[in-house]
Amino acid sequence: MKKLLILSLILCIMALPALADTRRVVDEVNLLSYFEENVLQEKIDEIVARYDMDVAIVTKNDIGYRAIDVYTADYFENAGYGVGDRQDGLIFLIDMDQRNYFTATHGKAITVFTDYGLDQLHNSMVHYLSSGDYYTAFSRYLDKVESYLENYEQTGKAYDVYNAVSLKAPMERIVEMAPIVFIVALGIGLIVAFSLKSQLKTVRKKQNAASYVQKGSFYLSRSQDIYLYTRTTRRKIETNTGGSSHGGRGGSSTFRSSSGRSFGGRGGRF
């Protein structure tokens, strides 16, 4: 029995590195509560299980003098992230010292998450980072990641300059449909209410004055149309002379990690 307990303990110790590898929310700055971190981790687990795409969110106090793109790619490698033979996945990392953020993509994620797609993804959540609402920022990030993966799974095309379709995460679609459902239900309710109310009236008002005039008591001897004035409204038609910030280019640009592996990605400041 004692030997069995020792063997079990050894196996548990050996399994610790494998368990550590499943940690996809690494909040070194303590921006999230324990509950928020677990919710995000569960969301990532669902994405990994459904789309075979790894996702990680990392917060750092300081990354030193290293470029954030290479640092993020190196972190992805060193942490052992990635699913499958090509180690498909992406990592979102923020550096609180410089208030920078970067998403690095690897494997299939380079194709799914284009430069344009990542810019749009970041734009949807960066103002939450700026305001200090990190949990909402990360939640929206994962929602967008899921919508991009769902779109690619259904269409075989990445969200890009020439395929900038409207993408909504499942929960976003439910939330947006709620007001429409409410308005439709309210409209039906009003129609039914007015219909029932109209049935209670025993006296109805006339629609025009002629109904109240005694037959033969009114005679119109003269009528004419008098022109009063003309009103003209002018509106300037604006011409859009601007172009896409990507110059019409699509796809993903790539760079190399310290080990020489190819990564895609985009970043910015908040």
C-alpha positions in Angstrom: 0.0 0.0 0.0 2.9 2.3 0.9 4.6 1.6 -2.4 1.3 2.3 -4.2 1.0 5.7 -2.5 4.7 6.6 -3.4 4.1 5.5 -7.0 1.0 7.7 -7.2 2.9 10.7 -5.8 5.7 10.2 -8.3 3.1 10.1 -11.2 1.4 13.3 -9.9 4.8 15.1 -9.8 5.6 13.9 -13.3 2.2 15.2 -14.5 2.7 18.7 -13.1 4.6 20.0 -16.2 1.8 18.7 -18.4 -0.8 20.4 -16.3 1.2 23.7 -16.3 1.1 23.6 -20.1 -2.6 23.9 -20.2 -2.5 27.3 -18.5 -3.5 29.7 -21.2 -4.3 32.7 -19.1 -1.1 33.9 -17.5 -1.8 37.1 -15.6 1.5 38.1 -14.1 0.3 41.7 -13.5 -2.8 40.6 -11.5 -5.2 42.5 -13.7 -7.9 39.8 -13.3 -9.6 38.3 -10.4 -9.4 34.6 -9.8 -13.0 34.2 -11.1 -12.4 36.2 -14.2 -9.2 34.2 -15.0 -11.1 31.0 -14.7 -13.9 32.2 -17.0 -11.5 33.2 -19.7 -9.6 29.9 -19.3 -12.9 28.0 -19.8 -13.7 30.0 -22.9 -10.2 29.2 -24.3 -10.7 25.5 -23.6 -13.9 25.6 -25.6 -12.2 27.2 -28.5 -9.3 24.7 -28.5 -11.7 21.8 -28.3 -14.0 23.0 -31.1 -11.5 24.5 -33.6 -8.2 22.8 -32.8 -6.7 26.2 -32.4 -4.6 27.2 -29.3 -5.2 30.6 -27.7 -3.2 32.3 -24.9 -3.5 35.6 -23.1 -0.4 36.8 -21.2 0.1 40.0 -19.2 3.7 41.2 -18.3 4.9 44.0 -16.1 8.0 44.5 -18.3 9.6 42.8 -21.2 12.9 44.7 -21.1 14.4 46.2 -24.2 13.2 43.4 -26.5 10.9 44.0 -29.4 7.4 42.9 -28.4 6.7 40.9 -31.6 9.8 38.6 -31.1 9.2 38.4 -27.4 5.6 37.3 -27.9 6.6 34.7 -30.5 9.4 33.4 -28.2 6.9 33.1 -25.3 4.6 31.1 -27.5 7.4 28.7 -28.3 8.9 28.4 -24.8 5.5 27.8 -23.2 4.8 24.9 -25.6 1.6 26.4 -27.0 0.2 25.2 -30.3 -2.1 22.4 -31.4 -1.2 19.6 -33.9 1.9 19.0 -36.0 2.1 22.7 -37.1 1.5 24.0 -33.6 -1.5 26.1 -34.7 -2.3 28.9 -32.3 -2.1 32.5 -31.4 -1.1 34.5 -28.3 -2.1 37.9 -27.1 0.5 39.6 -24.9 0.5 43.0 -23.2 3.4 44.9 -21.8 2.2 47.2 -19.0 5.5 49.1 -18.8 5.3 50.4 -22.3 1.5 49.8 -22.6 2.0 47.8 -25.8 0.1 44.8 -27.0 0.8 42.2 -29.7 -0.9 39.1 -31.2 1.5 36.5 -32.6 0.0 33.8 -34.8 1.6 30.5 -35.8 0.8 27.6 -38.1 -2.8 27.7 -39.5 -3.5 30.8 -37.4 -1.3 32.8 -39.8 -3.8 32.1 -42.5 -7.0 32.5 -40.5 -5.9 35.8 -38.7 -4.7 38.2 -41.4 -3.2 41.6 -40.8 -6.5 43.3 -41.6 -8.4 40.8 -39.4 -6.1 41.4 -36.5 -6.3 45.1 -36.8 -10.1 45.0 -36.7 -10.0 42.5 -33.8 -7.7 44.9 -31.8 -9.9 47.9 -32.6 -12.9 46.2 -31.1 -11.3 45.9 -27.7 -8.4 48.3 -27.3 -10.5 51.0 -25.8 -11.3 48.6 -22.9 -7.6 48.2 -22.4 -7.2 52.0 -22.3 -9.9 52.4 -19.7 -8.6 49.6 -17.5 -11.4 47.2 -18.1 -9.1 44.2 -18.9 -11.6 41.4 -18.4 -14.0 42.9 -20.9 -11.1 43.5 -23.3 -10.0 39.9 -23.1 -13.5 38.6 -23.3 -14.2 40.6 -26.5 -10.9 39.4 -27.9 -11.9 35.7 -27.4 -15.3 36.4 -28.9 -13.7 37.8 -32.0 -11.3 35.0 -32.2 -14.2 32.5 -32.1 -16.1 34.5 -34.8 -13.0 34.5 -37.1 -12.6 30.7 -36.7 -16.3 30.1 -37.2 -16.2 32.1 -40.4 -13.2 30.3 -41.7 -14.7 26.9 -40.8 -17.9 27.7 -42.7 -16.5 29.6 -45.7 -13.0 28.4 -46.0 -11.9 32.1 -46.3 -10.2 34.3 -43.8 -11.6 37.6 -42.7 -9.6 40.0 -44.8 -9.6 43.2 -46.9 -11.6 41.5 -49.7 -13.7 39.4 -47.4 -14.6 42.0 -44.7 -18.0 40.4 -43.9 -19.8 41.2 -40.8 -18.7 38.7 -38.1 -20.5 38.3 -34.9 -19.7 35.9 -32.1 -22.7 33.6 -31.0 -23.3 35.6 -27.8 -23.1 38.9 -29.7 -25.8 37.7 -32.1 -28.1 36.8 -29.2 -27.6 40.1 -27.5 -28.2 42.1 -30.7 -31.4 40.1 -31.5 -32.9 40.8 -28.1 -34.1 44.3 -28.9 -35.6 43.2 -32.2 -37.5 40.4 -30.5 -38.7 42.9 -27.8 -39.9 45.4 -30.5 -41.7 42.7 -32.5 -43.4 41.4 -29.3 -44.4 44.9 -28.3 -45.8 45.6 -31.8 -47.9 42.4 -31.7 -49.1 43.3 -28.2 -50.2 46.8 -29.3 -52.0 45.5 -32.3 -54.0 43.0 -30.2 -54.7 45.7 -27.6 -56.0 48.2 -30.1 -58.0 45.5 -31.8 -59.7 44.6 -28.6 -60.2 48.3 -27.7 -61.9 49.1 -31.0 -64.5 46.3 -30.4 -65.6 48.1 -27.2 -66.7 51.3 -29.1 -70.4 51.7 -29.9 -70.0 55.1 -31.5 -67.5 55.9 -34.1 -66.3 59.3 -35.2 -66.6 60.3 -38.9 -63.6 60.4 -41.1 -64.4 63.8 -42.9 -66.6 66.9 -42.4 -69.0 65.9 -45.3 -70.5 63.3 -43.1 -71.8 66.1 -40.8 -73.3 68.3 -43.6 -77.0 68.1 -44.3 -77.6 67.0 -47.8 -78.5 70.0 -50.1 -77.5 72.6 -47.5 -74.0 73.4 -49.0 -73.1 74.6 -52.5 -69.6 75.5 -53.7 -69.7 78.2 -56.4 -66.0 78.8 -57.0 -62.7 77.0 -56.4 -59.1 77.8 -57.4 -55.5 76.8 -56.6 -53.2 79.6 -55.4 -49.4 79.3 -55.8 -47.6 80.5 -52.7 -43.9 79.7 -52.9 -41.2 77.2 -53.9 -38.7 75.8 -51.4 -35.3 74.4 -52.6 -33.0 72.3 -50.5 -29.4 71.8 -51.5 -27.1 69.1 -50.1 -23.4 68.7 -50.7 -22.4 65.2 -51.9 -19.1 64.2 -50.2 -16.5 62.3 -52.3 -14.4 59.7 -50.5 -10.9 60.1 -51.7 -9.3 58.0 -49.0 -8.2 54.4 -49.3 -7.7 51.4 -47.1 -5.0 51.6 -44.5 -3.7 48.4 -45.9 -3.4 49.8 -49.4 -5.7 47.1 -50.8 -3.3 44.3 -49.7 -4.6 41.2 -48.0 -3.1 38.2 -46.2 -0.6 38.1 -43.4 2.9 39.5 -43.1 5.4 37.3 -41.2 8.5 37.6 -39.1 10.9 35.2 -37.4 11.2 34.3 -33.8 14.6 34.0 -32.1 14.7 30.3 -33.1 13.9 31.2 -36.7 10.3 29.9 -36.9 7.8 31.9 -38.9 5.1 33.9 -37.2 2.4 36.4 -38.2 1.0 39.1 -36.1 0.0 42.7 -35.4 0.2 45.0 -32.4 -0.2 48.5 -31.1 -0.4 50.7 -28.0 -3.2 51.4 -25.5 
